[in-house]
Amino acid sequence: MDVQIALLLGQDGIVNGAIYGLMGLALVLVFSVTRVIFIPQGELVAFAALSMAVLNGGGVPRTLWLLLGLAAVTLLVEAWRHRRGTAVDWAATLVWTVLFPALAGAMVWLRPGSLALQALTTLLVVAPLGPLLYRLAYRPLADATVLMLLIVSVALHGVLVGLGLLFFGAEGSRTPAFSDLRLNLGGVAVTGQSLVVVGVTLVLVIALFRFFGRSMVGKALRATAMNRVGARLMGIPTELSGDLSFALAGLIGAVSGLLIGPLTTVYYDTGFLIGLKGFVAAIIGGMVSYPLALAGALLVGQLESFSSFWASAYKEVLVFTLIIPVLWWRSMNSLHVEEDEE
């Protein structure tokens, strides 16, 4: 391996690590606020990339029908809860079940021609799936154990993978790059799409950190993550915190799908591996630390890139093996609380 090959592999590792970093951030955000290990996060990535490909081909993505169906069912469930005397925040409910689906349907109906409008339409179709899935699958089990919520996530992942096969078929798709720029930096070819991936990731990361550090809503989410009961006692609506965390996860997943679509062929089940690598990054961060999750994502990206050169047949094995020493180290440095036996 010479220096030029090492630089090329390092560039690929940074680009891949940026995507895994977004996945890790979304998983840490959702878990810290709702205790849900959101395994279907990867499916949102695949849905976004494939929906963008369908829009680029002049078609109507079937994920729009999934969005409209989930919105209708969620609206019926909220009406049933209201009828039973449960307090319902109708403003938030109508935003997720009426406003965003209507905007998504209008954008698809207008058949956007430019790449930017197609990307915006994809975001409107895919991002609202997050809070709708939360309201239907997770909010009724808000007080369940982490294991029960994990089982629900696994089941939901299976359902969404099956729907992905039904919607898009077994053939993969690739979308046009957002930039055709090509640079030569020190003998290393750098594509415009790689710069777009890194740039958008940096913007999202900075925006998220400012959101959590400066805004009142972000601070409310942090309070819910630290102590859900205490946040509820202080008047913070924890159900809306769940809505918002899943909405941000949906947005991150949709953006990640748009970024990765031009780099590789995406299939209906591609999101699972992407989500798993983001999960490895989140585990490195202990499912609580955003900076450590980002650092872990870059490590995963570099390990995947260089192992693909040295041992391409085992690159996935090497990446996922990384989780073993991390879990061992964390188990040795964490406090164990024994449960009382009855």
N, C-alpha and C positions, 0 to 999 in steps of 0.2 A: 504494500500500500504506500503510495507516495503522498506528498502534501496536498496535491490537487484533489485526489480522490477523497482524502480525509476532509477537506473543506466542503466538497460536494455532499458527503455523508452528513457532515455537521449541519449544513444548510437544510437538508431533508429532515434531520432530527429536530431542528428548531421549528420548522413548519408543522410537522406532525405533533410536536410537543405543544404548540399553540392550540391546536384543536383539542388535544387531550386535556390541556389546562382549562379550557372552557367547560369541558365535560366535568372535570373535577370540581370546578367552582359551583356548577349547578347542583351536583350531588351533595356537596358539603352544605350548600344553602338549604336545600330541601330537607336534608336529614337533621340539621341543627334546629330548624323551626318546627318540623312536624314529626321527626323520628322515623321518617319513611326513607328506606333505601330505594330510590326511584330507578329501578332497573330499566323500565321502558324509556329512559332518557335517550338511549341510542336509537330507538325506533323513531323518535321525533326528528333526529338527524337524517335518517334514511327517507322519511316521509317528505322532508323539506327538499332534499336533493332530487328525489324522483318527481315531486310535484312541480318543481322548477323545470325539469326536463319536459314534462307534459305541456306546461304552459308555453315553453319555448317552441314546441312543435305545433302550437295552435289548438291544443285540446283542452278539455276540462278535467282537472285532476279529481279523482274520486275521493280524495281526502276532503274535498268540499262537502260531499254527502255525509262523510263521517262527522265533520264538524256540525253540520245542520242537524243530524240525528242526535248527537250528544247534547246539543243545545236544547232540542225539543224535549228530550227525556229529562234533562236537568230542570227545565222549567216546570214540567209536570211534577217532579219530585218536590220542588220548592213550594208549589201550590198545595200539594198534599200535606207538607209540613205546616204550612200556614193554616190549613183547614183543621189540623189537629191542635192548634193553639201554640205552636212553636214560633218564636219571633224570627222573622225572615228579613234580611236586609235587601229590600227589593231594588234599591239603586244599583248595588253591586251585581245582583242577580241579572237584572236587565242588561247591564253592560256586557256580561259574558254570554248570555243566552240570546240576546236580540241585536245589540249594537254591533259587536264584532262579527258575528255570522252574517249580518246584513251587509256590512262593509266588504267582507270577503266575497260574498255572492255578487255584489255589484261590480267589484273589480274583475272577477272572473268573467262576468257577463260582458264587460266592456272589451274583453280580449286585448290585454295590454301588449303593445308591440315592442316597446323598448325593453332592454335587459333590466334597467332600474325598476320600471313599473312591474315587471314580472317578479323581481325579487321582493318588492313591497307586497304584491299579491300573495306570494308564498308565505311571507311572515304573517299576514292577516289570516291565512288559512290554517297554518300549523301552530303558531304560538298560543292561540286560545284553547287548544286541545289540553294544555297543561292544567289550567284551573278547572276545566270541565271534568277531566279525569279525576282530579282531586275531590270535587264535590260528589261525584258518583261512587267512586271506589274507596276513597280513604277517609273522608270526613265522617261517615257513619261509624268508622272504627277508630276514631281519634284517641280513645282511651284504651285501645288494645295494646298488647305487647309488641315489642319490636319484631319478634319472630312472626307473629300473626301478620303484621304489616308487610314483612318480607315475603311471606307466602302469597299475599295478595299481589305484590309486585311481580312475582314470578308468573302467576296466573295471567296477569294483565299483559306481561311481555309476550306470553304465548298467543294470546288473543290478537295483539297488534301485529305480530309477525305473520299470523295467518291472514289477517286483513291486508297486510302489505302484499302478500303473494296474490291475493284475490284482486287487489286494486291495480297492481303494476306488472304482474306476471313474473316469470323466473328470469327474464332477460334483464341485464343491467342497463343503466343509462349514464350518460355523461353530459354535463352542461357546458355552455361556452364560458371561457374565461372572462372575468371582469376587466382584465387589462392584458393587452398584447405586447406590453413593453418587455424588452429583453436587454439586459445589461451584462457587461463583462467586467467583473470586479476582481482584479488580480488573477485573471485566467479562469475564474469561476463564473459560469453562466447563472445569472439570477433572473428568474421570470417575474413579470409583473404580478401574476397571480400569487406568487409566494409573498411578495411585498404586501399585497392586499390582505392576505391571511394574517400576517404578523401585525400589520397596521391596525386592522379591525379588532384583533384580539387585544392589542394594547389600549385602544380606545375603550373597549368594553370593560376591561379590567380597571382602568382608571375611573371610568364612570361608576362602576359598582363600588369601588372603595370610597369615592366621594359621596355616593348615595348612602352608604351605611354610616359614614362618618359625619356627614353634614346635615342630612335631611331628617325631619322628625319621623317620617315613615320608616326610614332605614334604621333609626335608633329604636323604634318600636319593634322592628323585626329582630334586632339584636337582643332586646330585652326578652322577647318571646323565646329566642334560642337559648338564652341563659337560664331562664326560669319561667316556664309556661304558666304555672299556677300564680306566681307572683305577678307576672304581666297581666293576667286576667283580673287579679285583685286591684291592680292599679288602673283598670279601666281600658286596657288595650284589647281590642276585639281579636282574639286569637284565631277565630275562624277566618277572618279576613286576612290575617297574617299567612295562613295556609294558602289562601287564594293567591296572594301576591307572590309568595315564594314559588309556587308552581307556575305562575304566569312568567316570572323571570326565568325559570328553568325552561319553559316552553320557548321563550324568546331566544335564549342562548342556544337551545337545540336547533331551532330554525335557522339562526345565523350560521351555526356550525355546518349545517347541511348545505347552505348556499356556498360556504367557503370551500368545502371539501368536494363538492360536485365537479368542478372543473379539473381537479387534481387526480382523481381516480374514478374508475367505473363503480357506480353504486348499485347494489342489488337490494332486494327487499329485506334481506337479513344482514346487510353490512353493518347496520347500526349496533348490533349486539357486541361485536368485537370492539368497536369504537367506544361504546359505553363501558365495557369491561376495562379497557385501558385507562379510561377516565376514572374508573372505580379504584384501580391500583394507585393512581395519583392521589385520589381522595384518602385512601388508606394511609399513604405516606404522611398525609397531613392530619391523620388521626380523626378524620371526618369532622374536624372542628376548625382547622387552621387553613385559611385561604392562601396565605403566602407559601406555606409548606406544600399545599396541594399544587400550586403553580410550579414550585421547584421540583416536586415529584413528577409532574407532567413532562417537564423538560428532560428529566432523567430518563423517563420511559421513552420519550421520543428519540433521544440519543442512543439508548440501548437497542431499540428496535432498528434504527438506521444502521448502526455499525454491525449488529448481529446479522442483518440481512446480507452484509458483504462477506462476513466470515463464515456464517453457517445459516444460510437462508432457510433451510428446511426446518430449523429449530428456533427461528426468531420469536415465534409466539410463545414457545415454551420458556425461553429465556426471559421474556418480558413478564410473564405471569409468575415465574419462579421468584422474581424480585419481591413479591408480596410475602414470601415465607420469612426471610430474615427481618423484614420490617415488623411483621406480627410478633415474631419471637422477641425482638428488642422491646416492643411496646408492652408485651406481657411481662417482661422482666422488670420494667420500670413503672408499672402501674399498680395502684393499690387495689387489692382484691377484697371484696366484701362478701362474706359468707352469708347465705340466706339461712334464716332460722328454719329448722325442720319442725313440722307440726307433730 
